[in-house]
């Protein structure tokens, strides 16, 4: 099953990455999530000590949106100091709250320091940020993470367990162009919003083209993915919603940019092209802010900026190894044989690959409770990939899909608006964490 033709490849043989943690508890048990403004009903005339408050992003849409599994950007909870300065600010022009969720794909945490980003800085200065970034869900891939954000579910529960995978019951292949409802479990936020009699709009987001439940991807409110659409046109389309009568303005909107992920595939995290792409995204945020200000609604809109598809310098192939043995083969025996081979010295860089039965993966990964996840999962260290045979091709762009405990897998999280505390800070944000009610 493992032979000397199998290689674990690295950009250079001197790379000595930290080993993947196998401990079962959270690596950051005290990771606070972000401070939001609290409702005035939660305050009295005396300052209160810092308390742990559970806040749902859904609250920034409207209290008329019922609590559901989809609400959860989630189960974000964090320590905040309940003081008068954190009371939700009243709307100045809009009659109802609006949430605009923006993804800058591939925006690794730290990219914002590569160049001047005046518009991101403005959102941070007058809003909230995770100072050490957002920890994604595992696997750290585009589709699993984007869909987790809008459903509040781990990939094993919302069904999108990878960018590509096979349904073991039907043999059907899921790709990033699969829009059949059978793949997409859970209830995304746009469906929740529509269920409650409000409008939602999606300008590209994984899962948004799927017609399920009350969401039928309505014309004018659900844009079919087309990477050739200019970023300026995407921003302008969002702004035009605010020219509609108040009752027609979507309560929840998504906006997606491919950059800097597009460049990261080709050049890696430290190339000047990444810096240029980051500056370009910031420019688009400036265009958005200016358009909202011209309409007098900037302070009324709750803007959430984050990014996915984090990357590590290395070879562009997913470092997640997934194996479904043929019928009649014991997964446990295959894992034992593979690990024996990896430790034998006959596999190049074999020490950088760890192979597990999926039920024996670290529980913090939440990556076992789905038949769509193959029985055998291999995790490689940062900067490595798995190939059946070593090739001579040079592909040193960025890679993603690694263990979400690695710092290089983090992305940014910035929020600004009437429901977010001004100058709010949290050291670290986890995408969501379960709590008991």
N, C-alpha and C positions, 0 to 999 in steps of 0.2 A: 504493500500500500504506500510505503514511503521508500524512495530509493535515492541513489546519489544523483539522479537527474532532476530532483526537486531542489529548488533554490529559494532561499529567503533573501531578497535583494534589497540593497541599501544604496543611496546615492554615493556613499563612500564607506569603505570598510572600517574607517576610524570612528564612525558614529556609534556612540555607546549610550543609547537612550535609557531612561529610567524604566525599571520593570513595571509591568502592568500590575496594579494592586489587585489582590484577590480577597481582601477582607470584605466581610458581608455587610458591614454597616456603612452609612454614608461617610464619604471622605470629608465632608464639610458639615458636621452635624449642627453647627451654629450659623450656617449660611442664612443670613437674613435675606428677605427679598425686598422689594422696594417700598419706600414711603409714599402713600397716597394721601390726599386730603381726606379728612374724615367728615362725616355729616355733623351739622351743628347739633342734632339731637343727641349726639354722643358726648357732648361737652356740658360742663356746668361752669359756674362762675369761678371755680378754683382750679389752678393748674393741677394736672394729674401726672403721676410718675409715668415713665415709659411703660407701655403695656404691649403684649403681643396681640395684634389685631388681624383678623382674617378679612381680607378685602378681595372682592371679585371684580375683575375687569368689567364684567357685565354691568356693574353699577354705573359705569360711565356712559353706558348706552341709555338706560332708563330703568327706573324701578318697576316699570310695567313689563319688562322682560323677565319672564319667570326663570328661577334658578333651574339649571339643568346640567347634565354632564358636560355639555359643550361650553359651559361658562368658564371655563377656567383658564384662561391664560393664567390663570388658573387658580389652582389652589395656591395662589401666591400669598404667603403670609409673612409678616415681618414686624420688627420692633419699630414702633413710632411713638413719638411723644405727643400726646393729645393736648394741643394748646390752641388758643384762638387763632394763631397765625396759620393753622393747618385746616381751617374750615373750608369746605368746598366753596369756590368763588361763584357768585351768581353769573348767569349768562347775560351778556350785554345786548346781543341782537338775535341770536337763534332762540327759537321757542323750546327746542328740545336738545338734549346732549347728542353729540356726534363723536364717534370714534373712528380715527383713520389709522389703520395698522399698515406700516411700511416695512418691507423686507428689502434690504440691500444684500443680495445673495453673495456669500463668500466674504462678508465683512468681518474678518477676524478681529478679535479684541486687540487693540494696539495700533490698528491701521489709522485710527483717528489722530494719532500723534505723528504720523509720517509727514504731514503737510498741514498747511493752514486749513482749518475747517470752521470758518466763522459761523456758519448756520447751525451746524451740530453743536458748537459751543454755546450758541444763543439758546438753543433748546435746553441744554444742560443747565446753564446759568439760571434760567427762569423756570426750570422744571426739576426733573428727577433723573438720576442715572445710577447704574450699578458700576461702582468705581473699579471693580476687578472683573467685570464682565458677567455674562450669562452662561451658565453651564447647560449645554443642550441635552436632549435625551439621546440614548443609544439605540441604533447606530447613528453616528453623526453624519447623516446623509440628508440631502435636500427634501425628498418627499416625506420620509418619516417625521422629520422635525417640523416642517411646515404644517403638516396635518395634525401633529400633536398640539401645536399652538392654538389651533382653532377648535379642537375637540376637547382638550384637557385630558387626553388619554395617552398612555404609553403606546408605542407602535404595536406591541403584542396584543393590545386591546382594540385599537382602531383599525388594525388589519394591514396597514401599509408598512410592512416589516423591512422593506428594502426598496431601492429604486427599481429593481427587477427581481422577480421571484416567481416560483411555480406553485400553484395550488395543488397540493398532493392528492386531493380528492378527485379533481377534474382533469388535472394535467394542463390546465390553462396557464398561459404565461402572462404575468402582469408586467407592463412597461409603463413608462411615464406618459404614454399616450392612451392608457386604459381609462375609459370613462364610464364603464358599466358599474351601476350601484353596488353590485355584489361584492366588489373589492373594498368599498369605502364604508367602514362601520362607524358607529358613533354618530353624533349630531354636531356638525360644524356650526360656527357662530352665525353664518348667514342664514342657515335654516332656522336657528333659534329666533333670530330677529324677525324673519318672515312669519314664523308661527305665532308671533305676538302682534301681528298687524302692522309692522313697520317695514320700511324699505331697506334693502341692503344692496351694496354694489361691490363687485370684485373686478379689479383690473389686474388680472392674472394672479392666481394662487393655486397651488396643487389641490385638487378636489373641487374647485369652484365650478368647473364645467360639468360636474356630475349632477344629473337630474335625479334627486331623491327627496322623498318626503314632500314638503310644501315648496321646496326650491326647484324651479324649473329653468334656471339659468336664463332669466328674462332678457330679451333684447334691450340694449341700452343700459343695462345694469350689470351685465355679466359678459366680460370681454373674453373671446376665445383666444387662447395663447398664440402670439405671433411675435417672435423675437425681433422682427425687423421694425416694429413700431418704435419710433423715436421716443426717447425718454421725455423730451419736451411735450410731445403729444399726449403722453400718459398723464403727466402732471396737469396739463390744460384740461383734459377730460375730467379729472377729479374736481378741478376748480369750477367747471361748468355746472356741476351738481348744486353748487351753492347759489346759482342764479335761478334755480327752480323755486316755486312756491314752497313755503316752509313745510307743508304737509307732504311734499314729494321728495325732500332731501333725505338721502339714505342715512339711517341712524348708525350704520356700520359700513365702513369702506375698507378695501384692501388696495395696496399699490405695490408693485413688484419691479425691482431693477435687477438685471442679470449681473451688473458690475458690483464689485470687482472680481466676482467668480469667473467671468469670461476670460479675464486676463490671467487669473491664477492658475487656470488649467495649463497655460502655455509657459509661464515664466516663474512661478513660485512667488513666495510671500515678500521677498526683498527686492524685487525688480522695480525700476522706475515706472514701468507701466502700471503697477499696482498703485503707486502714489498718484499718478495721473488719473486713474479710475476713481480713487477715493475723492479727489478734488472735484471730479465730474459729478459724483453723487451729491456731494455737498452743494454744488451749484444748483442741482435740481431741487434740493431742499430749500435753497434760497428763492428759487422761482415759485415754489409752493407757498412759502411764507409770505412773499410779496403779494401773490394773488389773493391769499386769505385776508391780508391786511387791507388791500384795496376794497374788499367786500365787507370789511368791518367785522370779520368773524374769527380772526386768528386766535384771540384769547378764549373763544367759545369752543374751539375744536380740540378734542383730546387726541394728540398725536403720539403714537408709539412707534419708535424706530428700533429695529433689530436686524439681525442678519443670520443667515444659515450657511450650511455647506462650508464649514470651517476648513482651513487647510494648513497642512504641514509641508514644508519643503521635502520633496521626495519624488517618487515616481507616481504618475497619475494612474493608479488602479486602486480600487477599494481594498483596504487592508482587512476587510471582514471576509474570512473564509467560511463558507457554508457548504456542508456536504450532506447529501441524503443517500445513504448506502443503498445498493440494489436490494430487492426482496431476498430474504434469506440470510442476509449478512447482519451480524450483531453490531449495533452502533458502539456499544461498550468495548467490544473487542477491537473494532477499528480504531477507536480513540487510544486504547492501550498500545496497539501496534504502532500508531503514528507517533505517540510520545516516546516510545522506545526508539524509533528511528531518529527522531529529532535529537535525542540525547546521545546517539551513537557516534556522532562526529562525521557521519557520511552525508549530512545535509548542510549545504553552505548556509552559515548564519542560522542554523536550526535553533539555537538557543533563544532567538528573538521571536519565536512562534510558540504560543501556548494553545493546546487543543483541549476542548471540553465537550462533554455531553451538555446539551443546552440547559438541562435542569441543574447542572453543577456549576453553571456560570455564577459569578458574584451576583448576589441578589440585588445589589444596588443598580444593576443594569436593567432589571425588569424585562428580561428578554427570553422568556421561556414559555409563556402561557398562550401559545398559538401554534396550531398545526402547520401554519404557513412558514414557521421558522424551522429549518432543517434540524435533525437530531444532533448534528455535530457542528460546532462553531469553533473556529480558530481565530485568535486575536494576535496581531503582530504589534511589535513596539513601534514607536514613532520613527518615521523615515524609511520604513521597510514595506515590502509587498511580497506576495507569494506568487511564484510562477512555476509552471510544471517543468519547464526547461529554461536554462539561462540563455538570454539573447544578448546581442551586442548593441541593440538599439539604445539610444540615449533619449530618455524622456524625463526631464528633471523639472517638471512643473510642480504645482502643488497637489496634495492629496488630502482626502478627508475620509471619514468613516471609522476613525480610531476610537479607542476607549474614551468616553466623555470625561474621564478624570484628568486627562492631559490638558495642561494650561493652553496649549496651542489650539485646542478645539473650541475654546470660548469665543463668543461673539459679543457685540455691544448690546446694550439696552438703554435707551433714552426715552423719556416720556415727558410731555408738556401739555398742559391744559388745565381747565378749571377743577378737575378731579385729582390733580397731582400736586403734591406739596412743592412749593418753590424752594430751590436749592436743596432738595431732598437728596440724601445720599444713602447708599447701602454698599457695603464692601463687596458683597457677592450675591448674585441672583441665581437661583436654581429654577429651571423652567417651571416645574411645579412639584409640590410635595404634599402627600396626603395628610390629612388631619382628621381628628374625631370631633363630631359635632355633638 
